[in-house]
Amino acid sequence: MRPVGSWGRLSADPHHVVGLSDLHSVKDVVVQGPHPGVAHGMGRSYGDVCLNPRGTLWVTTSLDHFIAFDSCTGRLVCEAGVLLRDIQRLFIPRGWILPVTPGTQLVTVGGAIANDVHGKNHHVLGSFGDHVKSLTIARTNGEIIQCGPDECLEWFSATVGGIGLTGVITQAEIQLRPVSGPWLDTETIPYAGLDEFFRLADDSEAAWEHTVSWIDCLAPGRGRGLFMRGNHTRAEHGPAPKVRSFGVPVEPPVSMVNQLSLRPLNAAYYRLHQWKAGHFVAHHESFFYPLDHLHDWNRMYGPKGFFQYQSVVPRDVGQDAIQAMLREISRSRDGSFLAVLKTFGNRQPLGMLSFPQPGVTLALDFPNRGTRTHKLFERLDAVVREARGRLYPAKDARMPRDLFEAGYPRLTEFIKYRDPGISSGFSRRLLGS
Ligand SMILES: Cc1cc2nc3c(=O)[nH]c(=O)nc-3n(C[C@H](O)[C@H](O)[C@H](O)COP(=O)(O)OP(=O)(O)OC[C@H]3O[C@@H](n4cnc5c(N)ncnc54)[C@H](O)[C@@H]3O)c2cc1C
């Protein structure tokens, strides 16, 4: 047994850690190993979907082989522990890119499928699962199931976004998309309030593939921020990727993100980017993964760790609901530096438990200050509940069961596909086993 935590560093409970390294023996390991277990990729989820305190973790990062690639169609078959970074670095020079990618490329293919992750282009290309053509799962009763949009669709819909609870994904076939090179044409536009944010989002969605915004959640007034948009470019030259990486070498004794640091930090960030606003060509790693060069930045929050609170609310009530959440956060003065606001496209979720649904999503980090932080979350939950929205399991460590059940109406259907030999901190907390 050894202590394992996830990205939010809220816990470090002992786990029985079993590495999976050989595709052909995964079935035997999950059948014969101590139960219950759950798959664990890079542990880049913030809460407990990838944890199983006092139980088994099947760590997949050595299942990292590429199996086949068709350079005419862009179809890639690989093992589930391959990192998105390795796909990008290998295939972009060959003219292919992952169609959908989250804000870090240090995640595994299995983790990206199990959380059905989204990127900045949901309004155009949906979520990660929309580009998976087939996948294979190993169940703890020895069954091997291959499924996809064209075969065993019900298993596919349960597994995409199924937070690892239907079986261990061993390999997947992914459709890459053609790209001319690693650069994007980008534009940064400061905005002064939420109505301006929604106008920019509406105006940008037809012509810009990638859109996202940073919002200053502590600014007085109506939510100023920076709207960023980008398109892949045919340009043959552009800035090189950042090669220098920095790290947070030691854990500070208390969170460096606090009431004293946050307001001036947010104001300075806004001013700097306001000044840098305009068009420029960016390398895809800087545009998609701005934090990947700052290693272990999660340590900044000190020994108690931090939460991320990510919700999505329907578009028709979106502005009022986001405004209400920002008001609560500003009032609590417990805000977040990493505050991201983004619209999702009008597409129904692919997976039974996939998070993205039509609407607007707000994601914020909060240092763990115990009861005070939980009280704030209860007030935010009330806004999400009233707006008929939902929270993102990949980021969650504390949502109440009624909010989970109300947010995910296909939950009862999903339960039928659960593997009884799999359990996680999240599943015990919210599904009872
Ligand atoms: C800086 C940062 C930015 C992020 N930005 C985004 C974003 O923009 N959009 C977004 O959607 N998410 C985002 N995330 C969250 C992250 O993309 C997801 O949590 C991702 O799923 C983590 O992948 P992982 O390999 O670390 O999986 P883990 O966190 O280890 O596991 C995630 C889930 O997948 C399951 N799982 C892992 N491997 C397998 C497998 N082989 N078979 C079955 N189940 C498996 C686990 O059981 C768990 O339920 C971000 C995270 C960070 C740290």
The ligand as an SDF file (V2000), in Angstrom:
LIG
                    3D

 53 58  0  0  0  0  0  0  0  0999 V2000
   -4.3750   21.7390  -15.8840 C   0  0  0  0  0  0  0  0  0  0  0  0
   -5.5720   20.8880  -16.2060 C   0  0  0  0  0  0  0  0  0  0  0  0
   -6.4340   21.3050  -17.2200 C   0  0  0  0  0  0  0  0  0  0  0  0
   -7.5480   20.5300  -17.5480 C   0  0  0  0  0  0  0  0  0  0  0  0
   -8.3710   20.9690  -18.5430 N   0  0  0  0  0  0  0  0  0  0  0  0
   -9.4540   20.2290  -18.8720 C   0  0  0  0  0  0  0  0  0  0  0  0
  -10.3020   20.6410  -19.9350 C   0  0  0  0  0  0  0  0  0  0  0  0
  -10.0740   21.6710  -20.5790 O   0  0  0  0  0  0  0  0  0  0  0  0
  -11.3670   19.8620  -20.2440 N   0  0  0  0  0  0  0  0  0  0  0  0
  -11.6420   18.7000  -19.5680 C   0  0  0  0  0  0  0  0  0  0  0  0
  -12.6210   18.0320  -19.8970 O   0  0  0  0  0  0  0  0  0  0  0  0
  -10.8360   18.2790  -18.5460 N   0  0  0  0  0  0  0  0  0  0  0  0
   -9.7570   19.0200  -18.2060 C   0  0  0  0  0  0  0  0  0  0  0  0
   -8.9340   18.5940  -17.1980 N   0  0  0  0  0  0  0  0  0  0  0  0
   -9.2270   17.3180  -16.5410 C   0  0  0  0  0  0  0  0  0  0  0  0
   -8.4780   16.1570  -17.2230 C   0  0  0  0  0  0  0  0  0  0  0  0
   -8.4150   16.3470  -18.6100 O   0  0  0  0  0  0  0  0  0  0  0  0
   -9.2650   14.8770  -16.9990 C   0  0  0  0  0  0  0  0  0  0  0  0
   -9.4570   14.6590  -15.6230 O   0  0  0  0  0  0  0  0  0  0  0  0
   -8.5980   13.6390  -17.6090 C   0  0  0  0  0  0  0  0  0  0  0  0
   -9.5880   12.6480  -17.7210 O   0  0  0  0  0  0  0  0  0  0  0  0
   -7.4420   13.1130  -16.7740 C   0  0  0  0  0  0  0  0  0  0  0  0
   -6.8580   12.0050  -17.4400 O   0  0  0  0  0  0  0  0  0  0  0  0
   -5.8920   11.0390  -16.6530 P   0  0  0  0  0  0  0  0  0  0  0  0
   -5.1750   10.1860  -17.6400 O   0  0  0  0  0  0  0  0  0  0  0  0
   -5.0550   11.8080  -15.6960 O   0  0  0  0  0  0  0  0  0  0  0  0
   -6.9480   10.1270  -15.8860 O   0  0  0  0  0  0  0  0  0  0  0  0
   -7.2040    9.9690  -14.3220 P   0  0  0  0  0  0  0  0  0  0  0  0
   -7.4500   11.3110  -13.7300 O   0  0  0  0  0  0  0  0  0  0  0  0
   -6.1590    9.1150  -13.7160 O   0  0  0  0  0  0  0  0  0  0  0  0
   -8.5790    9.1640  -14.3830 O   0  0  0  0  0  0  0  0  0  0  0  0
   -9.7470    9.8260  -14.8390 C   0  0  0  0  0  0  0  0  0  0  0  0
  -10.9050    8.8420  -14.9270 C   0  0  0  0  0  0  0  0  0  0  0  0
  -10.6260    7.9590  -15.9900 O   0  0  0  0  0  0  0  0  0  0  0  0
  -10.6440    6.6300  -15.5560 C   0  0  0  0  0  0  0  0  0  0  0  0
   -9.6440    5.9390  -16.3530 N   0  0  0  0  0  0  0  0  0  0  0  0
   -8.3550    6.2870  -16.5590 C   0  0  0  0  0  0  0  0  0  0  0  0
   -7.7860    5.3980  -17.3780 N   0  0  0  0  0  0  0  0  0  0  0  0
   -8.7250    4.4810  -17.6870 C   0  0  0  0  0  0  0  0  0  0  0  0
   -8.7400    3.2870  -18.4500 C   0  0  0  0  0  0  0  0  0  0  0  0
   -7.6910    2.8590  -19.1150 N   0  0  0  0  0  0  0  0  0  0  0  0
   -9.8960    2.5780  -18.4940 N   0  0  0  0  0  0  0  0  0  0  0  0
  -11.0050    2.9850  -17.8530 C   0  0  0  0  0  0  0  0  0  0  0  0
  -11.0430    4.1000  -17.1300 N   0  0  0  0  0  0  0  0  0  0  0  0
   -9.9150    4.8340  -17.0370 C   0  0  0  0  0  0  0  0  0  0  0  0
  -10.3340    6.6860  -14.0780 C   0  0  0  0  0  0  0  0  0  0  0  0
  -10.8580    5.5530  -13.4000 O   0  0  0  0  0  0  0  0  0  0  0  0
  -11.0420    7.9560  -13.6900 C   0  0  0  0  0  0  0  0  0  0  0  0
  -12.4040    7.6930  -13.4990 O   0  0  0  0  0  0  0  0  0  0  0  0
   -7.8120   19.3230  -16.8440 C   0  0  0  0  0  0  0  0  0  0  0  0
   -6.9450   18.8930  -15.8260 C   0  0  0  0  0  0  0  0  0  0  0  0
   -5.8330   19.6810  -15.5070 C   0  0  0  0  0  0  0  0  0  0  0  0
   -4.9010   19.2110  -14.4120 C   0  0  0  0  0  0  0  0  0  0  0  0
  1  2  1  0
  2  3  1  0
  2 52  2  0
  3  4  2  0
  4  5  1  0
  4 50  1  0
  5  6  2  0
  6  7  1  0
  6 13  1  0
  7  8  2  0
  7  9  1  0
  9 10  1  0
 10 11  2  0
 10 12  1  0
 12 13  2  0
 13 14  1  0
 14 15  1  0
 14 50  1  0
 15 16  1  0
 16 17  1  0
 16 18  1  0
 18 19  1  0
 18 20  1  0
 20 21  1  0
 20 22  1  0
 22 23  1  0
 23 24  1  0
 24 25  2  0
 24 26  1  0
 24 27  1  0
 27 28  1  0
 28 29  2  0
 28 30  1  0
 28 31  1  0
 31 32  1  0
 32 33  1  0
 33 34  1  0
 33 48  1  0
 34 35  1  0
 35 36  1  0
 35 46  1  0
 36 37  1  0
 36 45  1  0
 37 38  2  0
 38 39  1  0
 39 40  1  0
 39 45  2  0
 40 41  1  0
 40 42  2  0
 42 43  1  0
 43 44  2  0
 44 45  1  0
 46 47  1  0
 46 48  1  0
 48 49  1  0
 50 51  2  0
 51 52  1  0
 52 53  1  0
M  END
$$$$
